[in-house]
């Protein structure tokens, strides 16, 4: 994270704290910030100042509180979004990792968040018990639970996760009424991207450097990531080149290979992560093979092991900021 980003992020968090304090004060007084009527009289959300707003979602228009105070998030992207915007949710699902909440997130930011179950199987009773006034998730994850979730609190769903993360972030920001903070975040990101591209020698040199992302997955084939996924958007923003193999990715997501074809993943630089046990995911077998060791990227010292939780599972601007820093460090060695 650059010094300017840190300064802006500090201002963002300070502004968010002031906004929350103002909302709580208005709520305590029992008046709406916009209409002057008793707060909550038409919002259906206790402790939320102002008249409800309408947000366009994958499930249609949804009325949300003007200033949500008790937010529950049901996926990693949504957790990254709300924390990036300076909002600590009262509840969140956990990823299928030992750390529960993804390990790249600052511990002080996730401390005190109630775990409401595994991401794909959230505990609806636990969610209801938190009395949320807003729930954030996606249709692809929890569309089948929309009716139940909507009975608990206004539920804002994006269509998908991963590739459209930037658009999803804007939906999250609108639902939280944090559009100004969101602009600060996206401005910081654009500035950081430009700094990394410059450090790599400029757009032309960055474009001439072909980079692959490989993921070893327990219970599945090895994935060579294509151009339509979260990590690919970051590589594209920096202007890095991608090998021709990425054009063969199914639906643009990934081109899956066996350990016997890992040489197809060769590039000027290869980043790789592991989901699950290294042996069961075939990482140990593959990286110890002659095919792997004979790849140009390996022989040139341009293979880098990275954290799967950060590079693949995080899906948000806080994760992206850290990834940009690692791209710069590794590719300028």
N, C-alpha and C positions, 0 to 999 in steps of 0.2 A: 504494500500500500504506500503510495507516494505521500510526501509531507503535505502537499496541497489537499490530497484526498482525506488525510487524517484531520486536517483543520476543518474541512467542509463537513465531514462526518460528525465532528464534535459539535459544530453549530446545528446540524440536523437534529442530533439527539437532544441538545439543549432546547431547541424549538419545540420538539415533540413533547418534552417534559412540561413546558409551559402550556402547550395546547391541552394536554391531559389535565393539568391542574385547573385550567380555566373551565374545562368541561365539567370536572367534578364539582367545582364551585357553583356553576350554574345549576347542575343537577341537585345539589344540596339545597339551593334556594327554591327549587321546584318550578323554575320558569324556563321556557324555550328561548334559545338565543335568537330565533328568527321571528316567532309569532308573538312572544310575550305571554303565551298561554302556559298552563301547567305542563311541565315536561313529562313526556311519556303518555300524554293523553291520546295521541294518535300514532305513536311510533311503535307501540307494543314492546318496547325495550326499556327496562328499568335502568336508570342511571345514565341515559344517553341524552345529551343536550341537543336541542334543535329539532326541526322537523325532519321526518324521514326523507331519504333520497332514493331515487330509482337507479339501479345499476343493470346494464344489459349483460346477461350471462348466457352460458350454453343451454340453460334450461328456461330461458325467457327473462322478462323483466322481473327484478326482485327489489322490494323496498327494504332498505337497510337504515339503521340509525345514523343520525348525522355525525355522531362521534362515538363509535363503538368502544366500549370499555372492557368487555369480557369476550375476547376472541379465542376461538378454538380452531386449530389448523390440523388437517388430516393427511398431509404429505410433506415430504422434505422441501419441495420447491416453495410451498406456502410458508413453511417455517422460516426459510431463508428470507423470503420477501418481507414478512412482518418484522423480523429482527432488523433487517437492513433499513426499514423505515422507522425504526426506533420504537416499535410496539412489542411488548412482551405478552405473548398469549397466555391465557390462564390454563390452556390445555393443548396437547399435541400428541399425535401418534408417534411411535418410535419405528425406526428403520430396523431391518433384520441384521443388526450388527451388535457386537458385544457392548459397544458404548451407549446403546439406546439412541439418544440423539446424536447426530453425526458429529464426529470428533473435531471437525474444523471450526465448529461454532464456538465462540468464546464461552467458557464455563460460567462466567458471571451472568451472561445473557440467558442461558438456559436454566440456571438455578431457579428452583421454585415453580417451574412449569410442571403441571400435573400430566403424567403419562396416561393417555386414554386408550392404550392398546396398540397392537401391531397395525402397521399402515393399511393393509388390505382387510383387516378385520377389527375395525374400531369398536370399542365398547360403548354402545349407545346410552346405556344407563349412566356410565361414568361421565359422558359428555353432558347429558341432561342435568346431572348433579352439580355441574359447574355453573349452571344457569347462564350460558353464553348469550350474548346479543348478536353474534355474528359467527358463522362457520365458513371457512374457506377450504375448498378442495377442487377436484376436477371430475368431469363426467366419466372419463375413462377409468378412474379409480373407484368412484363411489356413486356413479349414476343410478345403480340399482338400489341405493339407500336414500335417494333424494327425498322421497315422500316422508320417510321417517325422520330424516335430519331436519327437514323444513318445519316439522311439528315442534322441534326443539328450539330452533332459532332461524332467522333469515340465513339461507345457505347460498353462497355465491360459488358457482362452479365454472371453471374454464372448460373448453372442449377436451383438451389434451394436456400433456405435460412434456417436458423435454425441449424439443426443437422450437416451439413458439414461446419460449420462456420470457422473452422481452415483452411480448404482447400480454402475456399472462400477468406479468409484474404490474403493468398499467391497470389491469382489471383489479388486482389486489389493492393497488394504491387508491383507486376510485372507491372501492368498497370501504376502505379505512378513512377516506377523505384526507389522503396524504399526497395529493398530486404535486404540491410544491416541493415536498421532500423527495418525491420520486424524480423530479427534474434535477435536483441536486445530485442524486445518485447516478442518473444516466449521464450527466455532464462529467462527473468524476470518472466514470467508466470510459467515456470517449477520450478524455485526456490521458488516462492511463494507457489505453490502446495506442494512441499516437506516440507516447513516450517509448513503449516497447518496440513499435515498428521502427522508430528512429534508432533505437539501440541496436537493432538487428541490421542496420545499414540502409534503411529506407525501404520504400515499397518495392522497388525493383529487386533488390537483393532478397528481401523477405519472400517475394513471390517465386524466386528461383530456388528456394529451400523447400523441398518436399518433405512433409511431415505425416507420419501415421500414428494413430492411436489404437493400441491393441489391448483387449480385455480378456483375461482368462476367467472363465465362469464355471463354477462347480455345477456339474450336471448338464453342461451344454458345450457346443463347439466353441472354439476360440473366435472372438469377434474382432474383425478389422473394421473400425468405424468408418462409415461413409460421410456424406456431406449434409445429412438431414438429422441432426441430433444436437444436443446441448454443446458438447465439446467442439463439434465442428464449427458452430457459429463463432466461437471465440477464436479459433484458428483462422477462420475467414476474416474476422474483424481485423486481426493483426496483419492480414494479407499474406499469410504463409501458403505455399503451394501444397497440393495434395497429389499423391501418385495416382496413376490411371486406374489402379485396382479399386479405388474408392467409388468409381463410376459404376462398378458392378454390384454395389451394395443393394440388397433387396429393399425396395421402397426408400432407398437413400440412407437407410439406417446402418446396416452392417453387412459385410461380406464375411461369411463364416467359413473357417478353415479347420482342418485337422492338424495335429502336430507335424504330420508328414508333408504339409504344404505351407508351413510357416514362412518359408522364404518368400512367399508372395507378398508378405507384409513389409519387405525391405523398403527403405527410403533413406533420405539424407539423415533423418532423425526419427527415432521411434520411441514413443512414450508407451508404457504398459502398466496396467493395474490388475489387481486380482480380487475377484469376488468369491469368498468362500475359502476353503482349504487349498493351499498351494499345490498339494499332491492331487487332490480330487479334481481340481480345476485344470490340471495338466500343465500348470506353470513350471513346476520342478522338472518334469519330463521334457518340456519343450525348450526351456532356456539352457538345459544341459545337453541338448542335441547338437550334432555337427551342423545341421541345416541352420540353426539359430546362430551358432558361433561363426559361420561363414558369411553371414549377412554383412553387407558393407557398413551398415549403421553400427553393428557390433564391433567390427574390426577398427572402425574409425572413432570408437568411444562416444558414439552419439545415440546410445540407448539409455533411457532413463526410467527407472521404476518410480511410479507416483502413487499417491493415496487414492484408492477407489472411492472412498467416501467423499473426498473433495472433488476429484475430476469427473466422476460419473454420477454420483448420487445427489450431490448438493443442489444443483440446478437453480442458481440465483446469482445476484450481483455480489454478495459477500464472497461466495465461492469463486466467482469469476475474477474478482480482484486478486485473490490469492493465486489463482491459476496463472494469471498474467505475470505475476512476479516470478513464478517458477519457470515459465516459458523464457522469460528474459534471462534469468540466471543460467539455465541449462544451455540455451542456444547461443549464448555469448561466451561460453567457456573456451 
